[in-house]
């Protein structure tokens, strides 16, 4: 039987990994891998110990399907780690435990009616240019119309209403997914910025979602969607939180949603018919950290915040920073036009040359207003050997913008 989907081939991250491995194999040198957006530490001892005790528990509830259930009030506590009591106490809200954010993003169009024969057409928009393409990919799988909400350096990669990809149209159901704090730019949102978006969503009957995976790694000032969304009666919204980044626990796959009751109920219905929940002991470990180890979680955040300062200082003599990274563990730069005395038309070509010739590994992006390169700090840039290697790579490449 023939395949029903076209062969995808090698994706960007697989190709980057292959080129990096070829560099290390052919030169015998270690690369400086600033491409990986995954924490390089482990959860705190309190987190791990609590999860271990829960794993060894003889209580059956720790070892059964969770479906849309949860131990120890997990989802409310994780949401409460990022949001004020004012939000948690607001009437008409609902929380939902999640097995991480990524698989839930794919369910959002279904929660808005995608693929129902009697439903109206679902139109999806997301901040994926530049940005994380999961919602765009799933919209393609589900047959939804998709449009990018473009982000620009001149606006510090914050959404502007003038760039909204669709206006009011009673023949469609609309969903917009934002990602703040933002990957890959490190951009954050202000209260007034969210108010403009929320007012627009109410006026245009749009369901609004914010992927707040990096909410626990804020190094500057940032306002969560939930803090503003409760000011708008009739707004259909969800904010998604995860323990992956802020707890150094990407493999634990635990997260939470909070939002307007009807929208969360729709997501819960799709989710309940799609998965069997997360691992209860992992959720217990995360809950214990939120309850008893805020100091340990702050050390995790501070590690990445300090590394960002170091990397920005290291690279600024050579590259142009696109925006100040106020959250997460990424730095975002305008891609040079040339290096090694050669011209490059794309960030991908520049990044490939940097890996092949000097072993400095980043991730290229084609943005709404130009080419960019992302360098992550999930690598020990505080070590002198790493700093020396980065300077040597840049001195050899001599990147330029002319």
HELIX and SHEET records of a PDB file:
HELIX    1   1 UNK A   12  UNK A   27  1                                  16    
HELIX    2   2 UNK A   45  UNK A   56  1                                  12    
HELIX    3   3 UNK A   60  UNK A   62  5                                   3    
HELIX    4   4 UNK A   74  UNK A   82  1                                   9    
HELIX    5   5 UNK A   85  UNK A   88  1                                   4    
HELIX    6   6 UNK A  102  UNK A  111  1                                  10    
HELIX    7   7 UNK A  134  UNK A  142  1                                   9    
HELIX    8   8 UNK A  153  UNK A  155  5                                   3    
HELIX    9   9 UNK A  161  UNK A  163  5                                   3    
HELIX   10  10 UNK A  191  UNK A  203  1                                  13    
HELIX   11  11 UNK A  225  UNK A  229  1                                   5    
HELIX   12  12 UNK A  250  UNK A  252  5                                   3    
HELIX   13  13 UNK A  261  UNK A  272  1                                  12    
HELIX   14  14 UNK A  280  UNK A  292  1                                  13    
HELIX   15  15 UNK A  294  UNK A  315  1                                  22    
HELIX   16  16 UNK A  347  UNK A  358  1                                  12    
HELIX   17  17 UNK A  384  UNK A  397  1                                  14    
SHEET    1   A 2 UNK A  32  UNK A  33  0                                        
SHEET    2   A 2 UNK A 360  UNK A 361  1                                        
SHEET    1   B 7 UNK A  93  UNK A  98  0                                        
SHEET    2   B 7 UNK A 255  UNK A 260 -1                                        
SHEET    3   B 7 UNK A 237  UNK A 242 -1                                        
SHEET    4   B 7 UNK A 206  UNK A 211  1                                        
SHEET    5   B 7 UNK A 172  UNK A 178  1                                        
SHEET    6   B 7 UNK A 121  UNK A 126  1                                        
SHEET    7   B 7 UNK A 145  UNK A 148  1                                        
SHEET    1   C 4 UNK A 320  UNK A 321  0                                        
SHEET    2   C 4 UNK A 330  UNK A 334 -1                                        
SHEET    3   C 4 UNK A 370  UNK A 376 -1                                        
SHEET    4   C 4 UNK A 363  UNK A 367 -1                                        
SHEET    1   D 2 UNK A 338  UNK A 339  0                                        
SHEET    2   D 2 UNK A 342  UNK A 343 -1                                        
END                                                                             
